[in-house]
Amino acid sequence: MNNIFNFSIVTSFLGLWITTHVPESFELMLGFILIFSFGMIHGSNDLLIVNKILKNIKHYSKFALLTAYLFIVSIAILIFYWAPSLAMVLFIIFSAYHFGEQHWDHRFSTSKTLLKSSFYFSYGMLILFMLFNFNDAGVKLIVFEITGYEIANLYVNTVLAILGGFIGIVLFTEFLTKRLSIQIILKELFTLAR
């Protein structure tokens, strides 16, 4: 599972990098290819996460799980069609939480739920804002094309400093309370850097 996780991180960043370096006419086709390959694999991983969450519930079927997942995806598509600004904000919020949860869930098993959720969200936002930092102009253009709103400043450095500080405090606290060792913290942080 760790190899799959590392592969998904590398291919996600590679996919983002490639889309910024291909002609605009080819970008749409490449996007569909990536969605129908990595996106479907990622979606099936989401089903595994939901299945893990529901394993203690005795009365649910795989069909009900798949139906609920497809219903949620359909609702997201409708929101994107009718309220693209709301859809984009929700996408960023859920993506941030999801990134953090994917990377740290197996390490924060004994921590308080609110702290875990805050950490997952902050860590995921840190990842997103690092990506935003690498392509500031592209992010502003995408936001404008989807929402019609022009963003003058993303305040990337300020947001990165705040999120980095919060994440550092949480990890230091987890270390002091002996819920996480320094080896685990460094391993997880360097896994991201690879």
N, C-alpha and C positions, 0 to 999 in steps of 0.2 A: 504494500500500500504506500510505503514511503517513496518508492521509486515512481509510482504513478503520480504522487503529489509533486515531486520534484520535476517530473516531465511536464505536468500541467502548468507549473509556474513558468518554466522556461519557454514553453510553446505559447503561453499567453503573452509574455513580453515580446517574443519573436513576432507573433501575429500583429501586435500593436505597432512594432517598429516597421514591419513590411508595409502595412497600410499607409504609412506616412511617406513611403518611398516609391510608390508605383503610380503610373498615370491615372488620372481621375476616371477615365473610361474603363479601366481595368479594375478599379477599386470596388465597384459594386459587385462584380462577378466574384472577386476574391472574398469579399464579405460573405456572400452566400455559401461559398465553399467552406469557409471557416465555421460558419454557423452550423452547416449540416454535417461537419466533421467534429471539431472540438466542442461546439455548442451542444450537440446531442450527447456527447460523452459527458460533458459537464452536467447536463440535465439529468442523465442517468445517475450521476454521483449525488445530485440533490435527492433523488428518490432513495438512495442508500442511506442518506442522512435522516430523512423522514422515517424510513423503516427502522433505523436505530432508535429514534426517539419513541416510536410507537411499539417497540418490542415488548414493553411491559403491559400493553393493552391487549387483552386476549381476543376481543371480538372485532377484528377488522380484516378485510380481505385485500389481496394484492390488487384486485380490480378496483376496489373502492379507493385505494391509495393512488393508483394511476388516474382514475377519473377525477379525483380531487386536485391532483397536480395539473392535469390538462385544463380543468376549470379555472384554476388560479392563473395559469398562463394566458388563457383566453380573456380573462378580466384585465390582465395587464395590457394585452394588445388593444382592447377597447379603450382603456384609459389613455394609452398612448395616442390613439386616433382622435379622441374627443378632447383631451386635456394634455397636450404634449408637455407643457411646463410642469404640471403635477407629476406626470409619468417620469420625467427626467429626474426630478427631485427624489421621488420614491425609489427610482432605479439606483441612484447614487447612495441613498441611505441603506437600502437592502444589500447592495453590492459591498459597501464598506463593512457592514456587519458580517456578511457572508465570508469575505476575505479573512477577517480576523478570526472568525469561528473556525474556518477550515485550517488555519495555521496553528491555532493555540488550543483548540477544544480538548485535545488529549492531555494537555498539560495543566489545565485549570480545573481539575475535577473536584477539588476540595474547597475552592474559593466561594465566596458569597455570590449569589446570582446577579445582583445589581452590579457588583464590581466586575464580574466576568463579562456581562453584557456591555458595560461601559468600555472595558478594555478592548473587546472584540471590535466594537464600532470605531473606537479611536485608532486602533492599529490598522483597520481597513481604510479609514480616511487618510491615515498617514501614507499608505501605499498609493491610494488614488491621487493625493496631492503631490507625491513624488512624480507620478506619471504626468500630472498637470504641469508640473514645473519643467519637465523636459519638452513639452509642446504647448506652451502658453497660448500662442497665436492660434493653433489648431483647435484647442479646447474652446476658446472664445468664439471661433467661427462655427463650431458644431453647436454650441449653445444658441447662437444667433439663428442658425438655420432651423433648429428644432423649435425654439420658443419665440423667436422674433425679438428677443431682448438682447441688447448689446451690453456686454460686461466690460467695464473699463479696466478693472483690476481684480485679480483673483486672490490677492493678499497671500500668495503661496508661502512666502518665507515666514510670515507671522503665524499662519495656520500650522506650518510644519514645526515651528518652535513650540507652540502650545501643545500640540499633539505629542511631540517627542518628549516634552517635559512630563506630561501626564503618564505616558507609557513608561518612562523611566522611573517615576515615583511608584507606580503600581508594581513594576518588576522588582524594584528595590524592597518594597514592602513585602512582597511574596517571598523574596530571599530572606529577609529578616525573620519572618514568621515560619521559615523552614518549609514552606509549601513548594518552593522551587529552588533548585540548587543553581549555583553560578554556571555549572557545566551545561545544565539544561537550557538556561537563558541564552548563553552564548551559542549553543548548538542551534537553537531556533532562530536567533538573529542572523547567524551566518548562513543558515539554510536559505534565508531570504536573499542574502547578498550573492549567492551563486547564480 
